């Protein structure tokens, strides 16, 4: 494979920037750009060392003083020789350094090329490779912890264990196929049924874990809903810690959906502030109300805001009726004012209600703690539970579980060994796509296209 190079740090002004290369010709290419201060050849650098020197362009013009780090294959991230050159984090300096390496013989690395090579060279399995981008994108503690567990092999270990058990079952059937005169004993059949049921349950448990894993990784789609002037936009601004939504005494200020991503209770909330729910003749505001309901229909969580200082209106009662069957937290706002609302009626519909004052910033800590208890996967991570967070992994598990269910039915109904083996082999193939054992080149390409350049 070509020796590739890319900027590994974000483009911009910073203290340090890193340009990295991987491939067989790393040292040779680096020697054409980087000159050591002691005038010794770059080609003589010992493995796993850092060297001070200067980088020059193709016209021998100084680019910057740099540090060059050399990782020798196979003890490197990619399993190939890797050179990382650390320079000052200027936009021009970093771009010139990369250009110099490319002119010296390197090729611009496409997105995810370094991690892709790590996978192809056996440094990590496919599920562990996918976790790398999850570590980079993690914006809360649980997301980072889960990604690190998966990078460390939690998904691989679980899936590989299932595949190994299926291969033991297959071995028994192959023995029967090779020696058809030897009948499978009833005790063996019952044992296979039991083992298949256990494996199916294991697959289904992993599938069920996806909901919490996805919440940790992607956050919760959360909609703030309520009538005008109940304090929806004030709540949005409190959660985002900035003036995201316009707050006035004029009803109907918010007309379109305002979105933001925040960390609350250790959980990422994909927040949407919506138009106040009320009957209106205003065409634009009416569209906003319709969009509010559409967004709420898709939401995983609704923060329903009520005004403690005013009696319940028809709009409030309409919203209470709407919330039935949904995951809702009642936010009874303006608790610092005279209490006029029918709290008992609200609580008869929404079981989890909290009296708060967004203005005074009181009571919101209880909302935060409740969300943390409702969605936090910290305890699951602490007790070693296996959790998936990739929709690709979930789909592969569903396909595998379905094939195993067919195999189990075939065993129970006395189908031929060939028919049973075919279903189990299909299941192994589906599960193998998670770790990379049976994955197609097209799938691998799509996975690494989602990575950033330089990783």
C-alpha positions, 0 to 999 in steps of 0.5 A: 500500500502507498505511504499516506500522510494527513494532518491529524489535528484540527485545522486552525490556530493552536499550540501544536499540530501533528502531521502523520504518515504511515507506510513502508516508505515513511522514513525515506520520505521523512528524510527528504523533508526533516533534517535532524539538528545533529545532522545525522540521517533520519534513516538511522533513528531508533524505533519509538524515539522522538527527534528534534529538527527542522522541516524544509519544503522542496526548495529547502526553505524552512517550514518550522522547527519540529519534533519527529516521532518514529513508530516501527512496524508492527508495534504501531497503531496501523501495524506499519511504520508511522512517522508523526511530525509535531510542529507549531499549530499554525494553519500555513505551517501545517499545510506547508508541512503536509504539502512537503511530505506529499511532494516528497512521495507520500499520498494524501490519506483519505478519511479513516485510512490509518484506522482502516489499515490498523483493521486490515493489518490485524491490530483491531477488529472491525467493531473496535475500529468503529469504536475509535470514531465513537471515542472521538465524537463522545460528548459525555462521560458515559458515551466515552466510557462505552466507546472505550469498552468497545474499543477494548473488545467488549463487543468483539468478546461477546460476538466471538463467544457466540460464534465459537459456541455456534461452531461447536454445534456445527461440528456436531452436525458435520460429524453426522453429515460425514457419518450418516449411518450414525444417528443423532441421539435424542440427548444430543438433540435436546442439548442442541435445542438448549444451546441454541435457545441460550445463544438466541437469548444472548443475541436478544439481550444484546439487541435490547441493550442497543436502546441504552447504548444509543442513548449514551452515544447519540443522546435523547431526542427531547422536545420542550412543549407547552402553551405560550408564556409557560416558560419553554424558551426560558427553560431552553436558555437555561439548559443551553446556558445561552440566549438560544430562544427569544424570551418576551411577555408576548405570546407566540414569540417562538414559531419555528423549531429551535434546536441545540445539543446539551449535557444534562444529568450526564446525558446528552439531550438533543433539545427542540424548543417549539412553538407555544401550543394554542389555537391561532388564526396567524398562519405562520404561528399555526404552522409552528404549532403543527411542527411542534406536534410533529416533532413531539411525535418523534421525540424520545422524551417530552419536557411538558412545561406548565405555568404554576401561576395561572389556572389550567387552560384548554390548551394545557388540558389538550396537552395533558391528553396528548401526553398519554402513552409518551415518556413525559416529565412535567415541568411546573414552572414559576413556582416562585409566584402565586400557585393557581394551577391544578397540580393534582390534575397534572399529576394524575396524568403525568406521574413525574412532575417537578415544581421549578422556577427557571427564573430563580433556577430552583428545582431544576436539580431534581429534574436533572437527577431524575433524568440521570436515573432514568437514562444513565447507563453508568451502573450497567457499565460498572457491572460489566454488562455488554452494550451495543450502540451501533445500528449496524451491529443491531441489524446484524444481531437481528439477522443472526437471531432470526436465522438461529430461530429458524434453525431451532424450529428446524431441529424441533421439527426434525429437518435434515442436518443440511437444512439446520447447518445452512441456517446456523452458517447464515447466522455465523455469517451475519454475526461475523459482519460485526467483528469483520470476520465475514464483512464485505469490502463495500461495508468496510469502505462505508464504515471508514468513510465516516472517519475524519482525515488523519485518524 
